[in-house]
Structures are given as C-alpha cells and as structure tokens.
C-alpha cells in the first residue's frame, strides 16, 4: 500500500535511509528520530521509499537518494510503501 508524505520546512527531516541500487536492496527507512518532522508524519521504520519528490527510486544509489533529499529546500515529498 503506497502513500504520500510531505515534510514541511527546511531539514533536518528526522529519518535515515538504508539500501539503494549499489547495495542491491530497496531504499528503506531505517530509523526515525523521536519528535522529528518524520515522526510527526505517517512514516514508519521499515517503509520502502518508492519516490523522492516524484522521482522513482528503483535505480537510485544510496548517495543519489541522499543528495535528492538534501536538495529539497523547503518541502520534501516522499512516496512510501508499507
């Protein structure tokens, strides 16, 4: 079940990623910081990151995903799958 989350305001967003094409693993939320913007949204540890700002993550390396997230200045839009 895919769902969209938009985190408002500048980073830090309050979550960590694991995986990526270079690790032969899907991008996954590995940790959520208590009290963070991510914790206040619907995000959960273990959710798959399907898209970042509308860009599909299937072929993204871990570093590409990190850079895409860092480049989000004020809003970060994620499509996640439980």
matplotlib code that plots the C-alpha trace (Angstrom):
import matplotlib.pyplot as plt

x = [0.0, 1.7, 1.1, 2.5, 4.1, 5.1, 7.5, 7.4, 10.1, 13.8, 15.7, 16.7, 13.8, 14.5, 14.9, 17.7, 17.8, 19.3, 19.7, 19.9, 20.8, 24.5, 23.6, 21.1, 18.4, 15.4, 15.6, 14.1, 13.5, 15.9, 15.4, 13.1, 14.2, 11.7, 9.9, 11.2, 9.2, 9.3, 8.0, 5.1, 4.1, 2.8, 6.3, 7.4, 10.6, 10.8, 8.7, 10.0, 10.9, 9.2, 9.8, 11.5, 10.0, 8.2, 11.4, 11.2, 14.0, 14.3, 17.6, 18.9, 22.1, 22.2, 24.2, 21.8, 18.9, 20.7, 21.6, 18.0, 16.7, 19.4, 18.4, 14.8, 14.9, 11.6, 9.3, 10.2, 7.7, 8.1, 6.0, 6.4, 5.1, 4.3]
y = [0.0, 3.2, 6.5, 10.1, 12.1, 15.8, 17.1, 20.9, 23.4, 23.0, 19.9, 18.1, 15.8, 13.2, 9.9, 7.7, 5.6, 2.2, 0.4, 1.6, 0.1, 0.0, -2.3, -4.4, -3.5, -1.3, 2.1, 1.7, 4.0, 2.5, 5.0, 7.8, 10.4, 10.8, 14.2, 14.9, 16.0, 12.4, 11.1, 13.6, 12.3, 8.8, 7.4, 4.2, 2.3, -0.3, 1.6, 1.4, 4.7, 4.4, 8.0, 11.2, 14.4, 12.4, 10.7, 6.9, 5.4, 1.9, 2.8, 5.3, 4.6, 5.4, 8.6, 9.7, 9.3, 11.3, 14.1, 14.2, 14.6, 17.2, 19.2, 19.6, 23.2, 23.6, 20.7, 17.1, 14.8, 11.1, 8.2, 5.3, 1.7, -0.1]
z = [0.0, -1.2, 0.5, 0.2, 2.9, 2.6, 5.2, 5.5, 6.4, 5.9, 7.1, 9.2, 8.4, 11.1, 9.3, 8.0, 4.9, 4.2, 0.9, -2.7, -6.1, -5.0, -2.1, -4.1, -1.6, -1.9, -0.2, 3.2, 6.2, 8.8, 11.6, 12.7, 15.2, 18.0, 17.9, 14.4, 11.3, 10.1, 13.5, 13.3, 9.9, 9.0, 8.3, 9.9, 10.2, 7.5, 5.0, 1.4, -0.3, -3.8, -4.9, -3.7, -5.0, -7.7, -8.9, -8.8, -6.6, -8.3, -10.0, -7.3, -5.4, -1.7, -2.4, -5.2, -2.8, -0.1, -2.5, -3.8, -0.2, 0.7, -2.4, -1.1, 0.3, 1.9, 1.2, 0.9, -0.8, -0.4, -1.8, 0.7, 0.8, 4.0]

ax = plt.figure().add_subplot(projection="3d")
ax.plot(x, y, z, "-o")
ax.set_aspect("equal")
plt.show()
